[in-house]
Amino acid sequence: MKTKSGKHRLTQKSVNILHKNLKNKDIAGLFSEFSRIGFLKPDEIKTRTAVNIFMQTMVGNNEEYYLKPTNSNQLHTDDGYVDVNGAAIQAFFKHFDRNIKLSDRDKMFAMADRLIEDSDRRHKGDFWTPTIWANRADEMLKSVVGSNYKDEAIIWDCASGSKNLTRDFYYANLYSSTLFSSELHLGSKYNKEGISFQYDFLNDDVEKTPTEFPNADDWKIPNSLFNELINNKNSDKPIIFYTNPPYGTSGNLQKDGSSKIKMANSKVNDYMKKNSFGKATQQLYAQFYARILKMVDDFQLKNVYIAFFNNSRNYCGGDYWEKFNNKLFSKFTLEKGNMFNAGEFSDTSDTWPITFSVFKLRSKKNIDLSNLEFHLSVEKSEIKDGITQINKLQNKTLRPIYADRALSEWMKEPLKNGKYVNLDMGTFPELSSAMGESKRNKPQGKLYKGSLGYIMNSANNIGEGTINGGVWLATSAAYHGHGVNVMPENFNRVIVNFAARRAVEPTWINAQDNFSYPNTKKNGYQTFENDCLVYSIFDTASNQAAYRNWKNYQNTNIKGKWINNWFWLKRDFVLEHAENINQAIIYDDARGDTDRFVANEIERRNFSPEAKNVLDLATNVWIEQLQYRDLAINDLPGKSLNAWDAGWYQMKLIQKNYPTRSMNKLQEAIKGLKQKIAKQVIYYEMLALDK
């Protein structure tokens, strides 16, 4: 069928699926089906382009979107022709009445960003901003900049997409820029009072300065925006960089093993490298901040705000962010910020937080950045009586921790000036678990002569300590390079690091928090240290074990004998109980041996009631298991259960086949000690107290 103009008309009669309550899943399903049958090569169509075509044809934009009269397998768009299956598209629209109400059209375009969550958007790390959080951002900007900021300020949304942030409001001086022309089309119905333009914020005009290029026509930004930037140094008018920048790094691995190495390539990336922004040069949202910092310097801006949605990781510090943070926070101060779950964004992981932060350009220079803290409101959206509202959950304090304060560095410090001999590779097991060797061709862990064991210690934050298995103890080297030998010199610091990182339960609110070293001058620290010792023996990630004739590894002068220096019972105690029940295998293995390092440490220390209870119950479990040791040795060959100093890992193996009465009580006692340590971590200032 053709229109009077001769164009193939796509609108057909049928049922109207666009009900009063237009549902996101309906539109998502329609878009998926439209893409599948409508495009001849759907994998080659950019998601933004596909969404734009779908939306424009759904609302019946027949002036610009129509099948070519001479070739119905080509669809005319305002960007040129696209190859399509014309017959399939016409059949598709026979099922839908597209006489859509204007209000429903607005709903559809509001959902466009939800559809652009696929290939292109996901690869770039973009996330759409839900309306309720855009409204909350507006409230926060009012409280910081002023209730009339929308009338008085210059606002530049430099990653505007289809204007999720701004479309529900009127702004007297709004500039909206996006990298993609298709998003300009999708957002063309919103904020018509402003100026919208296609612009690559991380590449366009980056190499220019107003001194070298004083003519506005030499810049890609609109002349009026250029003039506003030029005049700001002599004006009190606020300039607000207000956006939800893309999030992602070039190091993010894909399912197929590839990476996004090209994603972070930009002129701003080059600028950051030349100006010592550190490792954060690879992070996209860091590049947006850096571009603004450059503009502040180039244009001598004086009344500037940055209002960004982004991950909170830079607030927590770490080597990755130190140089970047020093540049950002030396120029800008946080005026107001909140934190909410990333799952509030469409199809995003709910294990990490997003913040909205409003920064103001500092008037003072030479700011002391050594004790920065950031105070955020943790919030959640909820539906009550059919109305979506935001509720406050708690306050959250974030503080950036760098190497000079990091718990992980403090743990290694006693070894830095020592002279240690590396054992020859192949003379010790390189472990992936308590008794499992790494299958890597080149394991990275090294073991010192006289080592008590090895602590695997990835990163320095709460999440890596538990969620990803980043922290565990072993009696030989772990395969990974992010580990430390446990020597007598750093033993106390290792057990504090291990216990603190394992005891604090991660949530989406705290998972990125970095640990500081403890305040050892506070009352009771010695007791805390001793609590950590006991917990380090019996946590589930304490993978210490003794080996006997296990591939002939040895850390003694007896071939095939690898002792477990984390065993807590004295040799004489073991001999006595083995003799009482005529357990010859254990008795013979202990005879002529010496006490282990941890057993000696326990003998000379005093313990809290909670720690002593764990030790007593663990001893009861060991005694109860001793009678089954012969049977367990036969049941589990190769697990070295004939060793008198068999460790916690091996005791748990025995427990599976021969349950003991005391184990449940022991597990409860370990849990109680863990909860106590988690509270002590805050008291000893290893994590910030939420204020």
Secondary structure in CASP SS format (residue, H / E / C, confidence):
PFRMAT SS
TARGET T0000
AUTHOR 0000-0000-0000
METHOD secondary structure of the structure
MODEL  1
M C 1.00
K E 1.00
T C 1.00
K C 1.00
S C 1.00
G C 1.00
K C 1.00
H E 1.00
R C 1.00
L C 1.00
T C 1.00
Q C 1.00
K C 1.00
S C 1.00
V C 1.00
N C 1.00
I C 1.00
L C 1.00
H C 1.00
K C 1.00
N C 1.00
L C 1.00
K C 1.00
N H 1.00
K H 1.00
D H 1.00
I H 1.00
A H 1.00
G H 1.00
L H 1.00
F H 1.00
S H 1.00
E H 1.00
F H 1.00
S H 1.00
R H 1.00
I H 1.00
G H 1.00
F E 1.00
L C 1.00
K C 1.00
P H 1.00
D H 1.00
E H 1.00
I C 1.00
K C 1.00
T H 1.00
R H 1.00
T H 1.00
A H 1.00
V H 1.00
N H 1.00
I H 1.00
F H 1.00
M H 1.00
Q H 1.00
T H 1.00
M H 1.00
V C 1.00
G C 1.00
N C 1.00
N C 1.00
E C 1.00
E C 1.00
Y C 1.00
Y E 1.00
L E 1.00
K E 1.00
P C 1.00
T C 1.00
N E 1.00
S E 1.00
N E 1.00
Q E 1.00
L E 1.00
H E 1.00
T E 1.00
D C 1.00
D C 1.00
G E 1.00
Y E 1.00
V E 1.00
D E 1.00
V E 1.00
N C 1.00
G H 1.00
A H 1.00
A H 1.00
I H 1.00
Q H 1.00
A H 1.00
F H 1.00
F H 1.00
K C 1.00
H C 1.00
F C 1.00
D C 1.00
R C 1.00
N C 1.00
I C 1.00
K C 1.00
L H 1.00
S H 1.00
D H 1.00
R H 1.00
D H 1.00
K H 1.00
M H 1.00
F H 1.00
A H 1.00
M C 1.00
A H 1.00
D H 1.00
R H 1.00
L H 1.00
I C 1.00
E C 1.00
D C 1.00
S H 1.00
D H 1.00
R H 1.00
R H 1.00
H H 1.00
K H 1.00
G C 1.00
D C 1.00
F C 1.00
W C 1.00
T C 1.00
P C 1.00
T H 1.00
I H 1.00
W H 1.00
A H 1.00
N H 1.00
R H 1.00
A H 1.00
D H 1.00
E H 1.00
M H 1.00
L H 1.00
K H 1.00
S H 1.00
V H 1.00
V H 1.00
G C 1.00
S C 1.00
N C 1.00
Y H 1.00
K H 1.00
D H 1.00
E H 1.00
A C 1.00
I E 1.00
I E 1.00
W E 1.00
D E 1.00
C C 1.00
A C 1.00
S C 1.00
G C 1.00
S C 1.00
K C 1.00
N C 1.00
L C 1.00
T C 1.00
R C 1.00
D C 1.00
F C 1.00
Y C 1.00
Y C 1.00
A C 1.00
N C 1.00
L E 1.00
Y E 1.00
S E 1.00
S E 1.00
T E 1.00
L C 1.00
F C 1.00
S H 1.00
S H 1.00
E H 1.00
L H 1.00
H H 1.00
L H 1.00
G C 1.00
S C 1.00
K C 1.00
Y C 1.00
N C 1.00
K C 1.00
E C 1.00
G C 1.00
I E 1.00
S E 1.00
F E 1.00
Q E 1.00
Y C 1.00
D C 1.00
F C 1.00
L C 1.00
N C 1.00
D C 1.00
D C 1.00
V C 1.00
E C 1.00
K C 1.00
T C 1.00
P C 1.00
T C 1.00
E C 1.00
F C 1.00
P C 1.00
N C 1.00
A H 1.00
D H 1.00
D H 1.00
W C 1.00
K C 1.00
I C 1.00
P C 1.00
N H 1.00
S H 1.00
L H 1.00
F H 1.00
N H 1.00
E H 1.00
L H 1.00
I H 1.00
N H 1.00
N H 1.00
K H 1.00
N H 1.00
S C 1.00
D C 1.00
K C 1.00
P C 1.00
I E 1.00
I E 1.00
F E 1.00
Y E 1.00
T E 1.00
N C 1.00
P C 1.00
P C 1.00
Y C 1.00
G C 1.00
T E 1.00
S C 1.00
G C 1.00
N C 1.00
L E 1.00
Q C 1.00
K C 1.00
D C 1.00
G C 1.00
S C 1.00
S E 1.00
K C 1.00
I C 1.00
K C 1.00
M C 1.00
A C 1.00
N C 1.00
S C 1.00
K H 1.00
V H 1.00
N H 1.00
D H 1.00
Y H 1.00
M H 1.00
K H 1.00
K H 1.00
N C 1.00
S C 1.00
F C 1.00
G H 1.00
K H 1.00
A H 1.00
T H 1.00
Q H 1.00
Q E 1.00
L H 1.00
Y H 1.00
A H 1.00
Q H 1.00
F H 1.00
Y H 1.00
A H 1.00
R H 1.00
I H 1.00
L H 1.00
K H 1.00
M H 1.00
V H 1.00
D H 1.00
D H 1.00
F H 1.00
Q C 1.00
L C 1.00
K C 1.00
N C 1.00
V E 1.00
Y E 1.00
I E 1.00
A E 1.00
F E 1.00
F E 1.00
N E 1.00
N E 1.00
S C 1.00
R H 1.00
N H 1.00
Y H 1.00
C H 1.00
G E 1.00
G C 1.00
D C 1.00
Y C 1.00
W C 1.00
E H 1.00
K H 1.00
F H 1.00
N H 1.00
N H 1.00
K H 1.00
L H 1.00
F H 1.00
S H 1.00
K H 1.00
F E 1.00
T E 1.00
L E 1.00
E E 1.00
K E 1.00
G E 1.00
N E 1.00
M E 1.00
F E 1.00
N E 1.00
A H 1.00
G H 1.00
E H 1.00
F C 1.00
S C 1.00
D C 1.00
T C 1.00
S C 1.00
D C 1.00
T C 1.00
W C 1.00
P E 1.00
I E 1.00
T E 1.00
F E 1.00
S E 1.00
V E 1.00
F E 1.00
K E 1.00
L E 1.00
R C 1.00
S C 1.00
K C 1.00
K C 1.00
N C 1.00
I C 1.00
D C 1.00
L C 1.00
S C 1.00
N C 1.00
L C 1.00
E C 1.00
F E 1.00
H E 1.00
L E 1.00
S E 1.00
V E 1.00
E E 1.00
K E 1.00
S E 1.00
E E 1.00
I E 1.00
K E 1.00
D C 1.00
G C 1.00
I E 1.00
T E 1.00
Q E 1.00
I E 1.00
N E 1.00
K E 1.00
L E 1.00
Q E 1.00
N E 1.00
K E 1.00
T E 1.00
L E 1.00
R C 1.00
P C 1.00
I E 1.00
Y C 1.00
A C 1.00
D C 1.00
R C 1.00
A E 1.00
L H 1.00
S H 1.00
E H 1.00
W H 1.00
M H 1.00
K H 1.00
E H 1.00
P H 1.00
L H 1.00
K C 1.00
N C 1.00
G C 1.00
K C 1.00
Y C 1.00
V C 1.00
N E 1.00
L C 1.00
D C 1.00
M C 1.00
G C 1.00
T C 1.00
F C 1.00
P C 1.00
E C 1.00
L E 1.00
S E 1.00
S E 1.00
A C 1.00
M C 1.00
G E 1.00
E E 1.00
S C 1.00
K C 1.00
R C 1.00
N C 1.00
K C 1.00
P C 1.00
Q C 1.00
G C 1.00
K C 1.00
L C 1.00
Y E 1.00
K C 1.00
G C 1.00
S C 1.00
L C 1.00
G E 1.00
Y E 1.00
I E 1.00
M E 1.00
N E 1.00
S C 1.00
A C 1.00
N C 1.00
N E 1.00
I H 1.00
G H 1.00
E H 1.00
G H 1.00
T H 1.00
I C 1.00
N C 1.00
G C 1.00
G C 1.00
V E 1.00
W E 1.00
L E 1.00
A E 1.00
T C 1.00
S C 1.00
A C 1.00
A E 1.00
Y C 1.00
H C 1.00
G C 1.00
H C 1.00
G E 1.00
V E 1.00
N E 1.00
V E 1.00
M C 1.00
P C 1.00
E C 1.00
N C 1.00
F H 1.00
N H 1.00
R H 1.00
V H 1.00
I H 1.00
V H 1.00
N H 1.00
F H 1.00
A H 1.00
A H 1.00
R H 1.00
R H 1.00
A H 1.00
V C 1.00
E C 1.00
P C 1.00
T C 1.00
W C 1.00
I C 1.00
N C 1.00
A C 1.00
Q C 1.00
D C 1.00
N E 1.00
F C 1.00
S E 1.00
Y C 1.00
P C 1.00
N C 1.00
T C 1.00
K C 1.00
K C 1.00
N C 1.00
G C 1.00
Y H 1.00
Q H 1.00
T H 1.00
F H 1.00
E H 1.00
N H 1.00
D H 1.00
C H 1.00
L H 1.00
V H 1.00
Y H 1.00
S H 1.00
I H 1.00
F H 1.00
D C 1.00
T C 1.00
A C 1.00
S E 1.00
N E 1.00
Q C 1.00
A C 1.00
A C 1.00
Y E 1.00
R E 1.00
N C 1.00
W C 1.00
K C 1.00
N C 1.00
Y C 1.00
Q C 1.00
N C 1.00
T C 1.00
N C 1.00
I C 1.00
K C 1.00
G C 1.00
K E 1.00
W E 1.00
I C 1.00
N C 1.00
N C 1.00
W C 1.00
F C 1.00
W C 1.00
L C 1.00
K C 1.00
R H 1.00
D H 1.00
F H 1.00
V H 1.00
L H 1.00
E H 1.00
H H 1.00
A H 1.00
E H 1.00
N H 1.00
I C 1.00
N C 1.00
Q C 1.00
A H 1.00
I H 1.00
I H 1.00
Y H 1.00
D H 1.00
D H 1.00
A H 1.00
R C 1.00
G C 1.00
D C 1.00
T C 1.00
D C 1.00
R C 1.00
F H 1.00
V H 1.00
A H 1.00
N H 1.00
E H 1.00
I H 1.00
E H 1.00
R H 1.00
R C 1.00
N C 1.00
F C 1.00
S C 1.00
P H 1.00
E H 1.00
A H 1.00
K H 1.00
N H 1.00
V H 1.00
L H 1.00
D H 1.00
L H 1.00
A H 1.00
T H 1.00
N H 1.00
V H 1.00
W H 1.00
I H 1.00
E H 1.00
Q H 1.00
L H 1.00
Q C 1.00
Y C 1.00
R H 1.00
D H 1.00
L H 1.00
A H 1.00
I H 1.00
N H 1.00
D H 1.00
L C 1.00
P C 1.00
G C 1.00
K C 1.00
S C 1.00
L C 1.00
N C 1.00
A C 1.00
W C 1.00
D C 1.00
A C 1.00
G C 1.00
W H 1.00
Y H 1.00
Q H 1.00
M H 1.00
K H 1.00
L H 1.00
I H 1.00
Q H 1.00
K H 1.00
N H 1.00
Y C 1.00
P C 1.00
T C 1.00
R C 1.00
S C 1.00
M H 1.00
N H 1.00
K H 1.00
L H 1.00
Q H 1.00
E H 1.00
A H 1.00
I H 1.00
K H 1.00
G H 1.00
L H 1.00
K H 1.00
Q H 1.00
K H 1.00
I H 1.00
A H 1.00
K H 1.00
Q H 1.00
V H 1.00
I H 1.00
Y H 1.00
Y C 1.00
E C 1.00
M C 1.00
L C 1.00
A C 1.00
L C 1.00
D C 1.00
K C 1.00
END
